[in-house]
Each structure stands twice: as C-alpha cells, then as structure tokens.
Amino acid sequence: AVADQPTTALMARFYRALLAEGLAPPAALREAQNEIRRDPRWRDPLNWAGFVFQGEWNDLPRTSFDLQ
C-alpha cells in the first residue's frame, strides 16, 4: 500500500495536469509521477510506481478547470 501523503500529492498533481493543463490521462499521470520522483521525500518508487492508468480514455469529456 502507498502511504496517504505521497498519494495525496500524486493525485493533486495528476488532476492539475489533467484538468488545468489539459493533458490526456496517461500523460497527466506520467507528469505527476515525474514530479513526485523529484521530491526527495517521495523519490522511492514505492510512493509512485504502483499507479497505472488503465482503460479507454479517448471518449472522456475534455474540460479545463481552474484549480487552485
């Protein structure tokens, strides 16, 4: 299991990349994982490598949001 703090940080970065930056879901997850890997607290792959994007995403609505 992944600890709560790195999961929260990863998901916040994922949704920012997905919704605010408009990246496709797989690219948004990759971007979030790359950001997490650069943080010394969460560099260990146990904190980010367990997350994968699965499924069809091309038909998802592409809406941009202002995330703060």
PDB file of N, H, CA, C and O in Angstrom:
ATOM      1  N   ALA A   1       0.842  -1.193   0.000  1.00  0.00           N
ATOM      2  CA  ALA A   1       0.000   0.000   0.000  1.00  0.00           C
ATOM      3  C   ALA A   1       0.880   1.245   0.000  1.00  0.00           C
ATOM      4  O   ALA A   1       1.959   1.269   0.590  1.00  0.00           O
ATOM      5  N   VAL A   2       0.400   2.249  -0.660  1.00  0.00           N
ATOM      6  H   VAL A   2      -0.478   2.230  -1.139  1.00  0.00           H
ATOM      7  CA  VAL A   2       1.113   3.525  -0.720  1.00  0.00           C
ATOM      8  C   VAL A   2       0.597   4.415   0.409  1.00  0.00           C
ATOM      9  O   VAL A   2      -0.607   4.470   0.662  1.00  0.00           O
ATOM     10  N   ALA A   3       1.498   5.100   1.076  1.00  0.00           N
ATOM     11  H   ALA A   3       2.475   5.055   0.871  1.00  0.00           H
ATOM     12  CA  ALA A   3       1.121   5.982   2.184  1.00  0.00           C
ATOM     13  C   ALA A   3       0.220   7.123   1.704  1.00  0.00           C
ATOM     14  O   ALA A   3       0.222   7.483   0.527  1.00  0.00           O
ATOM     15  N   ASP A   4      -0.538   7.673   2.628  1.00  0.00           N
ATOM     16  H   ASP A   4      -0.540   7.380   3.584  1.00  0.00           H
ATOM     17  CA  ASP A   4      -1.511   8.717   2.293  1.00  0.00           C
ATOM     18  C   ASP A   4      -0.877   9.997   1.753  1.00  0.00           C
ATOM     19  O   ASP A   4      -1.376  10.555   0.776  1.00  0.00           O
ATOM     20  N   GLN A   5       0.197  10.471   2.356  1.00  0.00           N
ATOM     21  H   GLN A   5       0.603  10.018   3.150  1.00  0.00           H
ATOM     22  CA  GLN A   5       0.780  11.755   1.932  1.00  0.00           C
ATOM     23  C   GLN A   5       1.289  11.738   0.494  1.00  0.00           C
ATOM     24  O   GLN A   5       0.942  12.638  -0.272  1.00  0.00           O
ATOM     25  N   PRO A   6       2.096  10.756   0.093  1.00  0.00           N
ATOM     26  CA  PRO A   6       2.525  10.763  -1.306  1.00  0.00           C
ATOM     27  C   PRO A   6       1.376  10.516  -2.273  1.00  0.00           C
ATOM     28  O   PRO A   6       1.387  11.030  -3.392  1.00  0.00           O
ATOM     29  N   THR A   7       0.380   9.730  -1.852  1.00  0.00           N
ATOM     30  H   THR A   7       0.371   9.312  -0.943  1.00  0.00           H
ATOM     31  CA  THR A   7      -0.785   9.512  -2.715  1.00  0.00           C
ATOM     32  C   THR A   7      -1.542  10.811  -2.930  1.00  0.00           C
ATOM     33  O   THR A   7      -1.939  11.124  -4.052  1.00  0.00           O
ATOM     34  N   THR A   8      -1.741  11.566  -1.861  1.00  0.00           N
ATOM     35  H   THR A   8      -1.418  11.312  -0.950  1.00  0.00           H
ATOM     36  CA  THR A   8      -2.424  12.857  -1.968  1.00  0.00           C
ATOM     37  C   THR A   8      -1.663  13.795  -2.886  1.00  0.00           C
ATOM     38  O   THR A   8      -2.260  14.457  -3.735  1.00  0.00           O
ATOM     39  N   ALA A   9      -0.355  13.857  -2.721  1.00  0.00           N
ATOM     40  H   ALA A   9       0.130  13.320  -2.031  1.00  0.00           H
ATOM     41  CA  ALA A   9       0.466  14.730  -3.567  1.00  0.00           C
ATOM     42  C   ALA A   9       0.405  14.289  -5.027  1.00  0.00           C
ATOM     43  O   ALA A   9       0.288  15.122  -5.926  1.00  0.00           O
ATOM     44  N   LEU A  10       0.485  12.992  -5.259  1.00  0.00           N
ATOM     45  H   LEU A  10       0.580  12.315  -4.529  1.00  0.00           H
ATOM     46  CA  LEU A  10       0.438  12.473  -6.627  1.00  0.00           C
ATOM     47  C   LEU A  10      -0.905  12.783  -7.283  1.00  0.00           C
ATOM     48  O   LEU A  10      -0.944  13.245  -8.423  1.00  0.00           O
ATOM     49  N   MET A  11      -1.992  12.536  -6.579  1.00  0.00           N
ATOM     50  H   MET A  11      -1.960  12.160  -5.653  1.00  0.00           H
ATOM     51  CA  MET A  11      -3.318  12.767  -7.158  1.00  0.00           C
ATOM     52  C   MET A  11      -3.583  14.256  -7.396  1.00  0.00           C
ATOM     53  O   MET A  11      -4.222  14.616  -8.385  1.00  0.00           O
ATOM     54  N   ALA A  12      -3.108  15.112  -6.516  1.00  0.00           N
ATOM     55  H   ALA A  12      -2.588  14.819  -5.712  1.00  0.00           H
ATOM     56  CA  ALA A  12      -3.260  16.557  -6.731  1.00  0.00           C
ATOM     57  C   ALA A  12      -2.529  16.977  -8.000  1.00  0.00           C
ATOM     58  O   ALA A  12      -3.055  17.757  -8.794  1.00  0.00           O
ATOM     59  N   ARG A  13      -1.326  16.465  -8.190  1.00  0.00           N
ATOM     60  H   ARG A  13      -0.899  15.832  -7.546  1.00  0.00           H
ATOM     61  CA  ARG A  13      -0.558  16.789  -9.395  1.00  0.00           C
ATOM     62  C   ARG A  13      -1.207  16.184 -10.640  1.00  0.00           C
ATOM     63  O   ARG A  13      -1.228  16.810 -11.700  1.00  0.00           O
ATOM     64  N   PHE A  14      -1.735  14.963 -10.508  1.00  0.00           N
ATOM     65  H   PHE A  14      -1.717  14.455  -9.647  1.00  0.00           H
ATOM     66  CA  PHE A  14      -2.410  14.311 -11.627  1.00  0.00           C
ATOM     67  C   PHE A  14      -3.604  15.136 -12.091  1.00  0.00           C
ATOM     68  O   PHE A  14      -3.741  15.411 -13.283  1.00  0.00           O
ATOM     69  N   TYR A  15      -4.464  15.531 -11.167  1.00  0.00           N
ATOM     70  H   TYR A  15      -4.353  15.308 -10.198  1.00  0.00           H
ATOM     71  CA  TYR A  15      -5.662  16.277 -11.564  1.00  0.00           C
ATOM     72  C   TYR A  15      -5.332  17.676 -12.062  1.00  0.00           C
ATOM     73  O   TYR A  15      -6.038  18.208 -12.919  1.00  0.00           O
ATOM     74  N   ARG A  16      -4.280  18.271 -11.543  1.00  0.00           N
ATOM     75  H   ARG A  16      -3.706  17.838 -10.848  1.00  0.00           H
ATOM     76  CA  ARG A  16      -3.858  19.570 -12.077  1.00  0.00           C
ATOM     77  C   ARG A  16      -3.418  19.412 -13.530  1.00  0.00           C
ATOM     78  O   ARG A  16      -3.807  20.203 -14.389  1.00  0.00           O
ATOM     79  N   ALA A  17      -2.610  18.395 -13.803  1.00  0.00           N
ATOM     80  H   ALA A  17      -2.294  17.752 -13.105  1.00  0.00           H
ATOM     81  CA  ALA A  17      -2.146  18.159 -15.174  1.00  0.00           C
ATOM     82  C   ALA A  17      -3.305  17.780 -16.092  1.00  0.00           C
ATOM     83  O   ALA A  17      -3.343  18.186 -17.254  1.00  0.00           O
ATOM     84  N   LEU A  18      -4.238  17.010 -15.573  1.00  0.00           N
ATOM     85  H   LEU A  18      -4.207  16.680 -14.629  1.00  0.00           H
ATOM     86  CA  LEU A  18      -5.384  16.559 -16.360  1.00  0.00           C
ATOM     87  C   LEU A  18      -6.353  17.701 -16.649  1.00  0.00           C
ATOM     88  O   LEU A  18      -6.722  17.925 -17.801  1.00  0.00           O
ATOM     89  N   LEU A  19      -6.761  18.413 -15.621  1.00  0.00           N
ATOM     90  H   LEU A  19      -6.461  18.231 -14.685  1.00  0.00           H
ATOM     91  CA  LEU A  19      -7.828  19.400 -15.766  1.00  0.00           C
ATOM     92  C   LEU A  19      -7.331  20.807 -16.080  1.00  0.00           C
ATOM     93  O   LEU A  19      -7.885  21.476 -16.952  1.00  0.00           O
ATOM     94  N   ALA A  20      -6.310  21.255 -15.393  1.00  0.00           N
ATOM     95  H   ALA A  20      -5.860  20.711 -14.685  1.00  0.00           H
ATOM     96  CA  ALA A  20      -5.840  22.626 -15.613  1.00  0.00           C
ATOM     97  C   ALA A  20      -4.925  22.730 -16.827  1.00  0.00           C
ATOM     98  O   ALA A  20      -4.955  23.727 -17.548  1.00  0.00           O
ATOM     99  N   GLU A  21      -4.108  21.697 -17.053  1.00  0.00           N
ATOM    100  H   GLU A  21      -4.084  20.887 -16.467  1.00  0.00           H
ATOM    101  CA  GLU A  21      -3.168  21.742 -18.173  1.00  0.00           C
ATOM    102  C   GLU A  21      -3.703  21.044 -19.414  1.00  0.00           C
ATOM    103  O   GLU A  21      -3.144  21.200 -20.500  1.00  0.00           O
ATOM    104  N   GLY A  22      -4.774  20.281 -19.267  1.00  0.00           N
ATOM    105  H   GLY A  22      -5.228  20.154 -18.385  1.00  0.00           H
ATOM    106  CA  GLY A  22      -5.411  19.639 -20.412  1.00  0.00           C
ATOM    107  C   GLY A  22      -4.688  18.437 -20.985  1.00  0.00           C
ATOM    108  O   GLY A  22      -4.916  18.076 -22.139  1.00  0.00           O
ATOM    109  N   LEU A  23      -3.818  17.808 -20.201  1.00  0.00           N
ATOM    110  H   LEU A  23      -3.633  18.101 -19.263  1.00  0.00           H
ATOM    111  CA  LEU A  23      -3.116  16.619 -20.692  1.00  0.00           C
ATOM    112  C   LEU A  23      -4.057  15.423 -20.727  1.00  0.00           C
ATOM    113  O   LEU A  23      -5.021  15.359 -19.964  1.00  0.00           O
ATOM    114  N   ALA A  24      -3.777  14.487 -21.607  1.00  0.00           N
ATOM    115  H   ALA A  24      -2.994  14.539 -22.227  1.00  0.00           H
ATOM    116  CA  ALA A  24      -4.512  13.227 -21.631  1.00  0.00           C
ATOM    117  C   ALA A  24      -4.227  12.478 -20.329  1.00  0.00           C
ATOM    118  O   ALA A  24      -3.159  12.661 -19.745  1.00  0.00           O
ATOM    119  N   PRO A  25      -5.150  11.642 -19.862  1.00  0.00           N
ATOM    120  CA  PRO A  25      -4.944  10.964 -18.580  1.00  0.00           C
ATOM    121  C   PRO A  25      -3.618  10.215 -18.443  1.00  0.00           C
ATOM    122  O   PRO A  25      -2.960  10.368 -17.414  1.00  0.00           O
ATOM    123  N   PRO A  26      -3.188   9.413 -19.424  1.00  0.00           N
ATOM    124  CA  PRO A  26      -1.895   8.743 -19.249  1.00  0.00           C
ATOM    125  C   PRO A  26      -0.731   9.734 -19.138  1.00  0.00           C
ATOM    126  O   PRO A  26       0.188   9.522 -18.346  1.00  0.00           O
ATOM    127  N   ALA A  27      -0.766  10.793 -19.912  1.00  0.00           N
ATOM    128  H   ALA A  27      -1.513  10.965 -20.555  1.00  0.00           H
ATOM    129  CA  ALA A  27       0.294  11.806 -19.853  1.00  0.00           C
ATOM    130  C   ALA A  27       0.240  12.568 -18.537  1.00  0.00           C
ATOM    131  O   ALA A  27       1.280  12.920 -17.980  1.00  0.00           O
ATOM    132  N   ALA A  28      -0.959  12.824 -18.040  1.00  0.00           N
ATOM    133  H   ALA A  28      -1.803  12.539 -18.493  1.00  0.00           H
ATOM    134  CA  ALA A  28      -1.105  13.525 -16.758  1.00  0.00           C
ATOM    135  C   ALA A  28      -0.534  12.686 -15.623  1.00  0.00           C
ATOM    136  O   ALA A  28       0.123  13.218 -14.728  1.00  0.00           O
ATOM    137  N   LEU A  29      -0.780  11.382 -15.653  1.00  0.00           N
ATOM    138  H   LEU A  29      -1.314  10.950 -16.380  1.00  0.00           H
ATOM    139  CA  LEU A  29      -0.224  10.511 -14.620  1.00  0.00           C
ATOM    140  C   LEU A  29       1.291  10.465 -14.719  1.00  0.00           C
ATOM    141  O   LEU A  29       1.982  10.534 -13.702  1.00  0.00           O
ATOM    142  N   ARG A  30       1.810  10.351 -15.925  1.00  0.00           N
ATOM    143  H   ARG A  30       1.249  10.295 -16.750  1.00  0.00           H
ATOM    144  CA  ARG A  30       3.268  10.334 -16.110  1.00  0.00           C
ATOM    145  C   ARG A  30       3.893  11.629 -15.590  1.00  0.00           C
ATOM    146  O   ARG A  30       4.925  11.595 -14.921  1.00  0.00           O
ATOM    147  N   GLU A  31       3.276  12.759 -15.892  1.00  0.00           N
ATOM    148  H   GLU A  31       2.437  12.787 -16.435  1.00  0.00           H
ATOM    149  CA  GLU A  31       3.771  14.054 -15.413  1.00  0.00           C
ATOM    150  C   GLU A  31       3.750  14.105 -13.890  1.00  0.00           C
ATOM    151  O   GLU A  31       4.713  14.552 -13.266  1.00  0.00           O
ATOM    152  N   ALA A  32       2.658  13.649 -13.294  1.00  0.00           N
ATOM    153  H   ALA A  32       1.875  13.286 -13.801  1.00  0.00           H
ATOM    154  CA  ALA A  32       2.550  13.643 -11.832  1.00  0.00           C
ATOM    155  C   ALA A  32       3.612  12.741 -11.209  1.00  0.00           C
ATOM    156  O   ALA A  32       4.234  13.113 -10.214  1.00  0.00           O
ATOM    157  N   GLN A  33       3.820  11.571 -11.781  1.00  0.00           N
ATOM    158  H   GLN A  33       3.315  11.269 -12.589  1.00  0.00           H
ATOM    159  CA  GLN A  33       4.840  10.667 -11.257  1.00  0.00           C
ATOM    160  C   GLN A  33       6.234  11.271 -11.385  1.00  0.00           C
ATOM    161  O   GLN A  33       7.053  11.131 -10.477  1.00  0.00           O
ATOM    162  N   ASN A  34       6.507  11.930 -12.483  1.00  0.00           N
ATOM    163  H   ASN A  34       5.842  12.044 -13.220  1.00  0.00           H
ATOM    164  CA  ASN A  34       7.814  12.571 -12.649  1.00  0.00           C
ATOM    165  C   ASN A  34       8.020  13.674 -11.623  1.00  0.00           C
ATOM    166  O   ASN A  34       9.121  13.832 -11.096  1.00  0.00           O
ATOM    167  N   GLU A  35       6.974  14.437 -11.333  1.00  0.00           N
ATOM    168  H   GLU A  35       6.079  14.309 -11.760  1.00  0.00           H
ATOM    169  CA  GLU A  35       7.089  15.483 -10.309  1.00  0.00           C
ATOM    170  C   GLU A  35       7.347  14.871  -8.939  1.00  0.00           C
ATOM    171  O   GLU A  35       8.204  15.350  -8.196  1.00  0.00           O
ATOM    172  N   ILE A  36       6.613  13.820  -8.604  1.00  0.00           N
ATOM    173  H   ILE A  36       5.918  13.431  -9.208  1.00  0.00           H
ATOM    174  CA  ILE A  36       6.777  13.164  -7.307  1.00  0.00           C
ATOM    175  C   ILE A  36       8.189  12.599  -7.167  1.00  0.00           C
ATOM    176  O   ILE A  36       8.790  12.688  -6.097  1.00  0.00           O
ATOM    177  N   ARG A  37       8.710  12.030  -8.226  1.00  0.00           N
ATOM    178  H   ARG A  37       8.222  11.959  -9.096  1.00  0.00           H
ATOM    179  CA  ARG A  37      10.057  11.441  -8.186  1.00  0.00           C
ATOM    180  C   ARG A  37      11.126  12.476  -7.894  1.00  0.00           C
ATOM    181  O   ARG A  37      12.179  12.140  -7.352  1.00  0.00           O
ATOM    182  N   ARG A  38      10.874  13.722  -8.242  1.00  0.00           N
ATOM    183  H   ARG A  38      10.019  13.995  -8.683  1.00  0.00           H
ATOM    184  CA  ARG A  38      11.861  14.780  -7.986  1.00  0.00           C
ATOM    185  C   ARG A  38      11.823  15.280  -6.543  1.00  0.00           C
ATOM    186  O   ARG A  38      12.740  15.979  -6.110  1.00  0.00           O
ATOM    187  N   ASP A  39      10.789  14.936  -5.803  1.00  0.00           N
ATOM    188  H   ASP A  39      10.045  14.369  -6.154  1.00  0.00           H
ATOM    189  CA  ASP A  39      10.678  15.346  -4.401  1.00  0.00           C
ATOM    190  C   ASP A  39      11.450  14.342  -3.543  1.00  0.00           C
ATOM    191  O   ASP A  39      11.115  13.158  -3.544  1.00  0.00           O
ATOM    192  N   PRO A  40      12.474  14.788  -2.813  1.00  0.00           N
ATOM    193  CA  PRO A  40      13.284  13.851  -2.024  1.00  0.00           C
ATOM    194  C   PRO A  40      12.469  13.013  -1.036  1.00  0.00           C
ATOM    195  O   PRO A  40      12.855  11.888  -0.718  1.00  0.00           O
ATOM    196  N   ARG A  41      11.358  13.544  -0.552  1.00  0.00           N
ATOM    197  H   ARG A  41      11.044  14.458  -0.810  1.00  0.00           H
ATOM    198  CA  ARG A  41      10.536  12.801   0.411  1.00  0.00           C
ATOM    199  C   ARG A  41       9.875  11.586  -0.221  1.00  0.00           C
ATOM    200  O   ARG A  41       9.619  10.597   0.467  1.00  0.00           O
ATOM    201  N   TRP A  42       9.594  11.642  -1.518  1.00  0.00           N
ATOM    202  H   TRP A  42       9.801  12.445  -2.077  1.00  0.00           H
ATOM    203  CA  TRP A  42       8.804  10.604  -2.171  1.00  0.00           C
ATOM    204  C   TRP A  42       9.521   9.995  -3.371  1.00  0.00           C
ATOM    205  O   TRP A  42       8.874   9.435  -4.256  1.00  0.00           O
ATOM    206  N   ARG A  43      10.824  10.097  -3.411  1.00  0.00           N
ATOM    207  H   ARG A  43      11.349  10.553  -2.692  1.00  0.00           H
ATOM    208  CA  ARG A  43      11.612   9.591  -4.533  1.00  0.00           C
ATOM    209  C   ARG A  43      11.499   8.072  -4.680  1.00  0.00           C
ATOM    210  O   ARG A  43      11.552   7.549  -5.792  1.00  0.00           O
ATOM    211  N   ASP A  44      11.345   7.374  -3.566  1.00  0.00           N
ATOM    212  H   ASP A  44      11.302   7.799  -2.662  1.00  0.00           H
ATOM    213  CA  ASP A  44      11.265   5.913  -3.592  1.00  0.00           C
ATOM    214  C   ASP A  44      10.095   5.462  -4.474  1.00  0.00           C
ATOM    215  O   ASP A  44       8.981   5.963  -4.320  1.00  0.00           O
ATOM    216  N   PRO A  45      10.335   4.521  -5.397  1.00  0.00           N
ATOM    217  CA  PRO A  45       9.261   4.048  -6.281  1.00  0.00           C
ATOM    218  C   PRO A  45       8.040   3.495  -5.549  1.00  0.00           C
ATOM    219  O   PRO A  45       6.954   3.439  -6.125  1.00  0.00           O
ATOM    220  N   LEU A  46       8.197   3.091  -4.305  1.00  0.00           N
ATOM    221  H   LEU A  46       9.079   3.137  -3.836  1.00  0.00           H
ATOM    222  CA  LEU A  46       7.036   2.626  -3.541  1.00  0.00           C
ATOM    223  C   LEU A  46       5.966   3.707  -3.427  1.00  0.00           C
ATOM    224  O   LEU A  46       4.793   3.405  -3.209  1.00  0.00           O
ATOM    225  N   ASN A  47       6.369   4.958  -3.576  1.00  0.00           N
ATOM    226  H   ASN A  47       7.322   5.203  -3.754  1.00  0.00           H
ATOM    227  CA  ASN A  47       5.441   6.076  -3.419  1.00  0.00           C
ATOM    228  C   ASN A  47       4.706   6.461  -4.694  1.00  0.00           C
ATOM    229  O   ASN A  47       3.712   7.184  -4.627  1.00  0.00           O
ATOM    230  N   TRP A  48       5.163   6.003  -5.850  1.00  0.00           N
ATOM    231  H   TRP A  48       5.971   5.417  -5.904  1.00  0.00           H
ATOM    232  CA  TRP A  48       4.533   6.458  -7.095  1.00  0.00           C
ATOM    233  C   TRP A  48       4.384   5.379  -8.171  1.00  0.00           C
ATOM    234  O   TRP A  48       3.542   5.515  -9.059  1.00  0.00           O
ATOM    235  N   ALA A  49       5.180   4.318  -8.108  1.00  0.00           N
ATOM    236  H   ALA A  49       5.864   4.208  -7.387  1.00  0.00           H
ATOM    237  CA  ALA A  49       5.197   3.341  -9.202  1.00  0.00           C
ATOM    238  C   ALA A  49       3.975   2.426  -9.236  1.00  0.00           C
ATOM    239  O   ALA A  49       3.720   1.786 -10.256  1.00  0.00           O
ATOM    240  N   GLY A  50       3.230   2.351  -8.163  1.00  0.00           N
ATOM    241  H   GLY A  50       3.437   2.871  -7.334  1.00  0.00           H
ATOM    242  CA  GLY A  50       2.074   1.470  -8.124  1.00  0.00           C
ATOM    243  C   GLY A  50       0.852   1.991  -8.855  1.00  0.00           C
ATOM    244  O   GLY A  50      -0.148   1.283  -8.976  1.00  0.00           O
ATOM    245  N   PHE A  51       0.921   3.214  -9.341  1.00  0.00           N
ATOM    246  H   PHE A  51       1.734   3.788  -9.243  1.00  0.00           H
ATOM    247  CA  PHE A  51      -0.222   3.820 -10.020  1.00  0.00           C
ATOM    248  C   PHE A  51      -0.059   3.693 -11.528  1.00  0.00           C
ATOM    249  O   PHE A  51       0.958   4.100 -12.090  1.00  0.00           O
ATOM    250  N   VAL A  52      -1.062   3.128 -12.172  1.00  0.00           N
ATOM    251  H   VAL A  52      -1.888   2.797 -11.715  1.00  0.00           H
ATOM    252  CA  VAL A  52      -1.076   2.992 -13.626  1.00  0.00           C
ATOM    253  C   VAL A  52      -2.440   3.432 -14.134  1.00  0.00           C
ATOM    254  O   VAL A  52      -3.445   3.300 -13.436  1.00  0.00           O
ATOM    255  N   PHE A  53      -2.467   3.949 -15.338  1.00  0.00           N
ATOM    256  H   PHE A  53      -1.651   4.056 -15.905  1.00  0.00           H
ATOM    257  CA  PHE A  53      -3.743   4.318 -15.944  1.00  0.00           C
ATOM    258  C   PHE A  53      -4.175   3.178 -16.839  1.00  0.00           C
ATOM    259  O   PHE A  53      -3.414   2.727 -17.695  1.00  0.00           O
ATOM    260  N   GLN A  54      -5.405   2.708 -16.642  1.00  0.00           N
ATOM    261  H   GLN A  54      -6.024   3.074 -15.947  1.00  0.00           H
ATOM    262  CA  GLN A  54      -5.941   1.616 -17.451  1.00  0.00           C
ATOM    263  C   GLN A  54      -7.285   2.031 -18.019  1.00  0.00           C
ATOM    264  O   GLN A  54      -8.028   2.800 -17.409  1.00  0.00           O
ATOM    265  N   GLY A  55      -7.579   1.514 -19.185  1.00  0.00           N
ATOM    266  H   GLY A  55      -6.976   0.889 -19.681  1.00  0.00           H
ATOM    267  CA  GLY A  55      -8.901   1.719 -19.749  1.00  0.00           C
ATOM    268  C   GLY A  55      -8.914   2.714 -20.888  1.00  0.00           C
ATOM    269  O   GLY A  55      -7.907   3.346 -21.207  1.00  0.00           O
ATOM    270  N   GLU A  56     -10.073   2.833 -21.485  1.00  0.00           N
ATOM    271  H   GLU A  56     -10.891   2.320 -21.226  1.00  0.00           H
ATOM    272  CA  GLU A  56     -10.279   3.738 -22.616  1.00  0.00           C
ATOM    273  C   GLU A  56     -10.491   5.154 -22.098  1.00  0.00           C
ATOM    274  O   GLU A  56     -11.354   5.391 -21.253  1.00  0.00           O
ATOM    275  N   TRP A  57      -9.723   6.066 -22.593  1.00  0.00           N
ATOM    276  H   TRP A  57      -9.022   5.874 -23.280  1.00  0.00           H
ATOM    277  CA  TRP A  57      -9.845   7.451 -22.135  1.00  0.00           C
ATOM    278  C   TRP A  57     -10.189   8.413 -23.258  1.00  0.00           C
ATOM    279  O   TRP A  57     -10.487   9.577 -22.993  1.00  0.00           O
ATOM    280  N   ASN A  58     -10.157   7.966 -24.492  1.00  0.00           N
ATOM    281  H   ASN A  58      -9.915   7.020 -24.708  1.00  0.00           H
ATOM    282  CA  ASN A  58     -10.385   8.877 -25.615  1.00  0.00           C
ATOM    283  C   ASN A  58     -11.785   9.474 -25.639  1.00  0.00           C
ATOM    284  O   ASN A  58     -11.981  10.547 -26.208  1.00  0.00           O
ATOM    285  N   ASP A  59     -12.759   8.806 -25.036  1.00  0.00           N
ATOM    286  H   ASP A  59     -12.599   7.934 -24.573  1.00  0.00           H
ATOM    287  CA  ASP A  59     -14.126   9.305 -25.053  1.00  0.00           C
ATOM    288  C   ASP A  59     -14.483  10.129 -23.820  1.00  0.00           C
ATOM    289  O   ASP A  59     -15.624  10.573 -23.684  1.00  0.00           O
ATOM    290  N   LEU A  60     -13.527  10.339 -22.924  1.00  0.00           N
ATOM    291  H   LEU A  60     -12.600   9.979 -23.035  1.00  0.00           H
ATOM    292  CA  LEU A  60     -13.811  11.159 -21.747  1.00  0.00           C
ATOM    293  C   LEU A  60     -13.995  12.612 -22.155  1.00  0.00           C
ATOM    294  O   LEU A  60     -13.303  13.092 -23.053  1.00  0.00           O
ATOM    295  N   PRO A  61     -14.922  13.324 -21.505  1.00  0.00           N
ATOM    296  CA  PRO A  61     -15.063  14.755 -21.810  1.00  0.00           C
ATOM    297  C   PRO A  61     -13.777  15.488 -21.450  1.00  0.00           C
ATOM    298  O   PRO A  61     -13.192  15.237 -20.397  1.00  0.00           O
ATOM    299  N   ARG A  62     -13.340  16.383 -22.310  1.00  0.00           N
ATOM    300  H   ARG A  62     -13.815  16.587 -23.166  1.00  0.00           H
ATOM    301  CA  ARG A  62     -12.111  17.149 -22.078  1.00  0.00           C
ATOM    302  C   ARG A  62     -12.494  18.556 -21.661  1.00  0.00           C
ATOM    303  O   ARG A  62     -12.712  19.425 -22.505  1.00  0.00           O
ATOM    304  N   THR A  63     -12.575  18.773 -20.376  1.00  0.00           N
ATOM    305  H   THR A  63     -12.399  18.067 -19.690  1.00  0.00           H
ATOM    306  CA  THR A  63     -12.952  20.062 -19.824  1.00  0.00           C
ATOM    307  C   THR A  63     -11.788  20.601 -19.023  1.00  0.00           C
ATOM    308  O   THR A  63     -11.135  19.862 -18.287  1.00  0.00           O
ATOM    309  N   SER A  64     -11.535  21.860 -19.163  1.00  0.00           N
ATOM    310  H   SER A  64     -12.066  22.461 -19.762  1.00  0.00           H
ATOM    311  CA  SER A  64     -10.469  22.512 -18.411  1.00  0.00           C
ATOM    312  C   SER A  64     -11.075  23.236 -17.217  1.00  0.00           C
ATOM    313  O   SER A  64     -12.120  23.876 -17.337  1.00  0.00           O
ATOM    314  N   PHE A  65     -10.426  23.134 -16.076  1.00  0.00           N
ATOM    315  H   PHE A  65      -9.578  22.614 -15.979  1.00  0.00           H
ATOM    316  CA  PHE A  65     -10.880  23.788 -14.863  1.00  0.00           C
ATOM    317  C   PHE A  65      -9.754  24.637 -14.303  1.00  0.00           C
ATOM    318  O   PHE A  65      -8.577  24.366 -14.539  1.00  0.00           O
ATOM    319  N   ASP A  66     -10.124  25.651 -13.570  1.00  0.00           N
ATOM    320  H   ASP A  66     -11.081  25.871 -13.379  1.00  0.00           H
ATOM    321  CA  ASP A  66      -9.144  26.469 -12.870  1.00  0.00           C
ATOM    322  C   ASP A  66      -8.960  25.872 -11.479  1.00  0.00           C
ATOM    323  O   ASP A  66      -9.803  26.070 -10.604  1.00  0.00           O
ATOM    324  N   LEU A  67      -7.877  25.151 -11.270  1.00  0.00           N
ATOM    325  H   LEU A  67      -7.193  24.990 -11.981  1.00  0.00           H
ATOM    326  CA  LEU A  67      -7.612  24.526  -9.981  1.00  0.00           C
ATOM    327  C   LEU A  67      -6.685  25.407  -9.172  1.00  0.00           C
ATOM    328  O   LEU A  67      -5.696  25.931  -9.685  1.00  0.00           O
ATOM    329  N   GLN A  68      -7.012  25.564  -7.917  1.00  0.00           N
ATOM    330  H   GLN A  68      -7.816  25.138  -7.500  1.00  0.00           H
ATOM    331  CA  GLN A  68      -6.164  26.381  -7.047  1.00  0.00           C
ATOM    332  C   GLN A  68      -5.615  25.568  -5.925  1.00  0.00           C
ATOM    333  O   GLN A  68      -4.877  26.088  -5.089  1.00  0.00           O
TER     334      GLN A  68
END
